[in-house]
Amino acid sequence: MRRFLTFVGLEVYAVFLAFLQSLHGVSTDEAKYLLDIPYPHPPLVRWVLGLTDGFAQQEIFWRVVFATLLVQALWLVVAFLPREHRQGRLVLALLWLSSAGMFLQAGAILMAPLTALQALLFSWLLLRVESPERFAGWIALLWLASLFMAYQILLFLPVVFLLFWRMRMSPWTKALLFGAPLLLLVLYTLTNPLIPASMVSAGVQNASGGATVLQSLKGVVVLWAIGGGIVASLLGTWCLLRARQWALLGSLLLLCAYVFLSYRGYYPVLFLPLFLAGIAAAPSVLRRPFLLGAVTLLVALSLSFALPIAASPSLARSTMQQLQGGPYLSRGNVLIAGPFGHEWQYESASPVLRFTSNHVTEARAVICLSPCENFDPAAGGFSRVQGVDVEAWVRLLD
């Protein structure tokens, strides 16, 4: 009964976090996954998400699913320690559920939370399973699936390599199980020349954006701190060093280097599995669980106010809701002038195209994020939409 009530309580927390994420609407990166847009990314998850395209509740459904996976992973987190370490397990659970990375990203329809779950599972297998060769086939399948979900799983390559290395089987078998999925990913990558170009672009994003070395280092420290809610960040890093967990430390260094080169605001959750695994590898730091729990809650509460989740609808969502809520033409394209992301495409019931004056006659709406050159609203029968934060025009019904 206690386990069931715990499961229900965790699910309530997951739904709450999913609801918080839904307040702002779909982001550009979320939209490209929900719409299964063929970007140069591994296709497995976005293909699954794309199967639900057209489902009215697609967004909130997947937000709840993603949040549930991240929150309910608590059962795996506590399994890092033996059952007799009851208080230590409770502290690990608290560190997992209250981290700022969890609060900010549970319910986000992105690959980072899924990659964090995969990293958590590989870390658990490394630390807790004494004979991983018994599950060699399943581990190889997990490795293959992880590679075809997101390239970022390669940041945890040291953990996965050591896991296969410890298997008591022939070197050729281990090399096949570890290397075959990597070879398949390389072959997939080479089929699309945009993928290597995208990797190079992402690798120099900070430099190309004008970020200095100091700014890039600051970005690493910020994500490192957010990922573990400061408390787990400090304890986890110290424990990794103290326990000499070189594979986990190697992954942490790769992750820091990656963030240094290519900062993204949704990477903090990738740090969290490494911190929890480090603490589990040196559980003596949990000798004062009540004090540690109190500090964790205090810091988590402070960070929840310092790093609020956006509660107002995005510009794309608020604008499209207004355009689609009045007596406007149901047919025709939506033209947008200026830079815009895929969230506009997701929020619109009509096809979204880049604005050109030649396409105005076929448009039901024109949105001017930047000046709409050579656009004569009166000549096209357009009327200005009021109550939106952007210049928008719609063609009224005759």
MARMARPA-582897 format. One line per 2 residues: number of its first residue (from 1); their letters; for each residue x negated, y, z negated of C-alpha. Coordinates in pm, whole numbers, m for minus. Layout:
REM residues N
NUM) A) X Y Z ~ ... .
END
This chain:
REM residues 398
1) MR) 0 0 0 ~ m285 237 m85 .
3) RF) m445 180 256 ~ m116 246 432 .
5) LT) m59 571 244 ~ m416 676 320 .
7) FV) m360 603 688 ~ m40 811 690 .
9) GL) m209 1098 508 ~ m495 1096 758 .
11) EV) m249 1095 1045 ~ m67 1396 903 .
13) YA) m403 1574 887 ~ m478 1473 1248 .
15) VF) m143 1605 1373 ~ m203 1930 1185 .
17) LA) m544 1975 1350 ~ m395 1894 1690 .
19) FL) m125 2155 1632 ~ m389 2417 1547 .
21) QS) m570 2343 1873 ~ m246 2375 2072 .
23) LH) m174 2730 1952 ~ m420 2887 2195 .
25) GV) m339 2669 2493 ~ m556 2468 2727 .
27) ST) m915 2582 2787 ~ m1094 2563 3121 .
29) DE) m1285 2249 3026 ~ m974 2081 2887 .
31) AK) m780 2160 3204 ~ m1035 1999 3433 .
33) YL) m1006 1676 3234 ~ m625 1682 3209 .
35) LD) m594 1745 3582 ~ m869 1492 3669 .
37) IP) m1050 1752 3875 ~ m1349 1577 4040 .
39) YP) m1622 1776 3871 ~ m1972 1626 3853 .
41) HP) m1899 1439 3532 ~ m1855 1067 3467 .
43) PL) m1496 981 3560 ~ m1372 730 3302 .
45) VR) m1184 949 3054 ~ m1068 1219 3295 .
47) WV) m926 944 3517 ~ m724 810 3223 .
49) LG) m609 1161 3129 ~ m517 1230 3491 .
51) LT) m277 936 3489 ~ m48 1142 3266 .
53) DG) m51 1449 3492 ~ 309 1563 3526 .
55) FA) 409 1434 3181 ~ 579 1728 3010 .
57) QQ) 408 1666 2677 ~ 71 1570 2822 .
59) EI) m129 1830 2632 ~ 5 1771 2282 .
61) FW) 7 1393 2333 ~ m365 1383 2408 .
63) RV) m445 1637 2139 ~ m284 1407 1883 .
65) VF) m465 1104 2029 ~ m806 1276 2022 .
67) AT) m749 1414 1672 ~ m633 1074 1550 .
69) LL) m944 902 1683 ~ m1171 1152 1511 .
71) VQ) m987 1163 1178 ~ m915 790 1152 .
73) AL) m1285 722 1215 ~ m1304 782 841 .
75) WL) m1264 406 796 ~ m1590 355 983 .
77) VV) m1761 638 793 ~ m1694 482 452 .
79) AF) m1814 145 586 ~ m2165 291 603 .
81) LP) m2189 211 230 ~ m2105 m117 49 .
83) RE) m1776 m142 m138 ~ m1945 m110 m478 .
85) HR) m2054 246 m386 ~ m1701 372 m440 .
87) QG) m1788 729 m537 ~ m2047 754 m260 .
89) RL) m1784 643 m11 ~ m1549 914 m133 .
91) VL) m1819 1178 m83 ~ m1891 1054 269 .
93) AL) m1519 1069 344 ~ m1498 1423 213 .
95) LW) m1802 1532 414 ~ m1649 1385 730 .
97) LS) m1300 1528 692 ~ m1397 1875 567 .
99) SA) m1682 1956 803 ~ m1639 2266 1017 .
101) GM) m1717 2056 1325 ~ m1415 1837 1248 .
103) FL) m1191 2135 1170 ~ m1282 2317 1491 .
105) QA) m1281 2025 1733 ~ m1040 1754 1620 .
107) GA) m759 1778 1873 ~ m971 1941 2143 .
109) IL) m937 1750 2470 ~ m1309 1741 2537 .
111) MA) m1575 1475 2573 ~ m1782 1595 2276 .
113) PL) m1550 1444 2009 ~ m1545 1111 2194 .
115) TA) m1924 1116 2229 ~ m1949 1186 1855 .
117) LQ) m1736 877 1786 ~ m1958 666 2007 .
119) AL) m2267 799 1830 ~ m2106 719 1495 .
121) LF) m2036 361 1604 ~ m2387 307 1742 .
123) SW) m2534 449 1420 ~ m2319 219 1209 .
125) LL) m2424 m82 1416 ~ m2789 20 1372 .
127) LR) m2772 63 995 ~ m2515 m194 885 .
129) VE) m2518 m490 1125 ~ m2799 m730 1045 .
131) SP) m2758 m951 1353 ~ m2644 m725 1637 .
133) ER) m2720 m998 1892 ~ m2394 m1167 1786 .
135) FA) m2210 m875 1945 ~ m2455 m811 2229 .
137) GW) m2192 m832 2501 ~ m1954 m593 2326 .
139) IA) m2235 m350 2248 ~ m2345 m352 2612 .
141) LL) m1986 m288 2721 ~ m1960 1 2473 .
143) WL) m2287 140 2608 ~ m2155 120 2966 .
145) AS) m1823 286 2876 ~ m2002 558 2679 .
147) LF) m2230 642 2971 ~ m1933 680 3204 .
149) MA) m1748 908 2964 ~ m2010 1180 2925 .
151) YQ) m2378 1230 3001 ~ m2433 1365 2649 .
153) IL) m2443 1011 2511 ~ m2797 1002 2652 .
155) LF) m2894 1229 2363 ~ m2847 926 2140 .
157) LP) m3067 706 2356 ~ m3320 638 2073 .
159) VV) m3044 494 1854 ~ m2908 270 2129 .
161) FL) m3256 158 2237 ~ m3355 57 1884 .
163) LF) m3024 m127 1843 ~ m3096 m342 2149 .
165) WR) m3463 m377 2052 ~ m3366 m540 1721 .
167) MR) m3157 m809 1888 ~ m3308 m1155 1856 .
169) MS) m3303 m1257 2221 ~ m3539 m1266 2514 .
171) PW) m3693 m933 2625 ~ m3546 m976 2973 .
173) TK) m3194 m1015 2832 ~ m3233 m707 2615 .
175) AL) m3370 m509 2909 ~ m3074 m617 3123 .
177) LF) m2812 m529 2863 ~ m2970 m191 2794 .
179) GA) m3090 m101 3142 ~ m2811 m222 3371 .
181) PL) m2557 39 3247 ~ m2824 310 3288 .
183) LL) m2892 193 3644 ~ m2522 205 3728 .
185) LV) m2504 560 3593 ~ m2805 660 3804 .
187) LY) m2641 514 4116 ~ m2318 698 4040 .
189) TL) m2510 1021 3985 ~ m2690 991 4318 .
191) TN) m2359 958 4505 ~ m2278 1323 4437 .
193) PL) m2551 1583 4498 ~ m2356 1832 4288 .
195) IP) m2430 1631 3973 ~ m2810 1682 3967 .
197) AS) m2754 2047 4059 ~ m2509 2082 3771 .
199) MV) m2759 1922 3532 ~ m3030 2164 3636 .
201) SA) m2788 2456 3600 ~ m2682 2342 3253 .
203) GV) m3044 2287 3154 ~ m3138 2649 3219 .
205) QN) m2808 2805 3111 ~ m2953 2993 2814 .
207) AS) m3248 3123 3015 ~ m3038 3215 3317 .
209) GG) m2793 3393 3087 ~ m3070 3614 2953 .
211) AT) m3096 3449 2611 ~ m3427 3500 2434 .
213) VL) m3611 3223 2250 ~ m3493 3369 1920 .
215) QS) m3130 3374 2037 ~ m3154 3014 2158 .
217) LK) m3300 2907 1823 ~ m3021 3090 1643 .
219) GV) m2768 2897 1852 ~ m2926 2568 1746 .
221) VV) m2917 2665 1377 ~ m2555 2781 1399 .
223) LW) m2431 2460 1561 ~ m2645 2251 1324 .
225) AI) m2486 2427 1026 ~ m2130 2415 1161 .
227) GG) m2160 2051 1261 ~ m2208 1931 906 .
229) GI) m2033 2211 725 ~ m2374 2321 589 .
231) VA) m2367 2065 304 ~ m2386 1756 525 .
233) SL) m2627 1942 755 ~ m2878 1997 475 .
235) LG) m2832 1661 306 ~ m2823 1464 629 .
237) TW) m3139 1618 774 ~ m3327 1571 446 .
239) CL) m3212 1211 416 ~ m3314 1128 773 .
241) LR) m3665 1248 692 ~ m3672 1080 353 .
243) AR) m3547 745 486 ~ m3775 769 791 .
245) QW) m3495 691 1030 ~ m3699 773 1338 .
247) AL) m3436 673 1595 ~ m3173 895 1433 .
249) LG) m3428 1175 1394 ~ m3522 1137 1760 .
251) SL) m3159 1178 1860 ~ m3129 1482 1633 .
253) LL) m3433 1640 1800 ~ m3296 1563 2147 .
255) LC) m2964 1720 2050 ~ m3134 2033 1913 .
257) AY) m3345 2061 2230 ~ m3035 2024 2446 .
259) VF) m2849 2295 2254 ~ m3159 2516 2275 .
261) LS) m3146 2490 2655 ~ m2770 2484 2701 .
263) YR) m2556 2626 2419 ~ m2189 2523 2408 .
265) GY) m1949 2613 2130 ~ m1801 2262 2126 .
267) YP) m2125 2074 2047 ~ m2125 2097 1662 .
269) VL) m1933 1772 1622 ~ m2219 1586 1791 .
271) FL) m2441 1658 1489 ~ m2199 1514 1234 .
273) PL) m2253 1137 1294 ~ m2629 1178 1256 .
275) FL) m2590 1365 927 ~ m2352 1104 782 .
277) AG) m2577 819 897 ~ m2875 991 734 .
279) IA) m2694 1026 402 ~ m2587 662 417 .
281) AA) m2950 561 480 ~ m3057 736 156 .
283) PS) m2751 711 m70 ~ m2943 816 m382 .
285) VL) m2852 1178 m297 ~ m2493 1089 m387 .
287) RR) m2571 1032 m756 ~ m2370 1340 m859 .
289) PF) m2055 1287 m652 ~ m1827 1525 m840 .
291) LL) m2065 1819 m815 ~ m2137 1742 m451 .
293) GA) m1766 1708 m375 ~ m1687 2042 m540 .
295) VT) m1963 2220 m346 ~ m1843 2058 m21 .
297) LL) m1485 2174 m73 ~ m1596 2526 m165 .
299) VA) m1816 2560 143 ~ m1549 2406 367 .
301) LS) m1290 2651 237 ~ m1525 2944 299 .
303) LS) m1606 2829 652 ~ m1237 2779 735 .
305) FA) m1190 3154 687 ~ m1517 3251 850 .
307) LP) m1453 3038 1160 ~ m1079 3067 1229 .
309) IA) m912 2882 1514 ~ m753 3113 1773 .
311) AS) m381 3122 1692 ~ m253 3337 1978 .
313) PS) m172 3199 2325 ~ m441 3238 2587 .
315) LA) m402 3496 2863 ~ m328 3219 3113 .
317) RS) m56 3064 2897 ~ 117 3388 2799 .
319) TM) 110 3521 3155 ~ 237 3204 3319 .
321) QQ) 513 3162 3062 ~ 633 3511 3145 .
323) LQ) 613 3455 3521 ~ 800 3127 3504 .
325) GG) 1066 3246 3266 ~ 1243 3504 3482 .
327) PY) 1450 3513 3801 ~ 1152 3463 4032 .
329) LS) 1104 3259 4346 ~ 1044 2890 4273 .
331) RG) 840 2838 4589 ~ 511 2985 4698 .
333) NV) 160 3015 4565 ~ 17 3215 4277 .
335) LI) m272 3433 4393 ~ m534 3546 4143 .
337) AG) m792 3816 4209 ~ m1115 3795 4011 .
339) PF) m1283 3509 3825 ~ m1047 3257 3667 .
341) GH) m1071 2909 3520 ~ m876 2588 3558 .
343) EW) m650 2678 3265 ~ m455 2900 3507 .
345) QY) m405 2604 3736 ~ m287 2388 3447 .
347) ES) m41 2646 3313 ~ 112 2723 3652 .
349) AS) 398 2522 3802 ~ 294 2651 4144 .
351) PV) m35 2609 4333 ~ m300 2863 4229 .
353) LR) m524 3015 4496 ~ m786 3285 4504 .
355) FT) m637 3616 4616 ~ m675 3726 4977 .
357) SN) m453 3979 5148 ~ m383 3730 5427 .
359) HV) m204 3494 5186 ~ 23 3751 5025 .
361) TE) 315 3666 5252 ~ 316 3310 5117 .
363) AR) 281 3408 4751 ~ 545 3414 4479 .
365) AV) 315 3595 4239 ~ m6 3797 4241 .
367) IC) m225 3835 3933 ~ m497 4099 3935 .
369) LS) m767 4005 3685 ~ m981 4239 3895 .
371) PC) m856 4496 4151 ~ m639 4339 4423 .
373) EN) m783 4501 4733 ~ m551 4585 5025 .
375) FD) m247 4474 4828 ~ 75 4672 4883 .
377) PA) 336 4547 4632 ~ 622 4746 4783 .
379) AG) 562 4613 5133 ~ 571 4255 5009 .
381) GF) 876 4301 4789 ~ 683 4254 4464 .
383) SR) 783 4386 4124 ~ 545 4455 3833 .
385) VQ) 581 4215 3540 ~ 613 4388 3206 .
387) GV) 503 4253 2870 ~ 181 4079 2980 .
389) DV) m179 4181 2916 ~ m280 4172 3281 .
391) EA) m161 4330 3604 ~ 84 4081 3750 .
393) WV) 337 4105 4033 ~ 622 3872 4131 .
395) RL) 850 3851 4432 ~ 1211 3869 4317 .
397) LD) 1496 3660 4452 ~ 1690 3823 4734 .
END
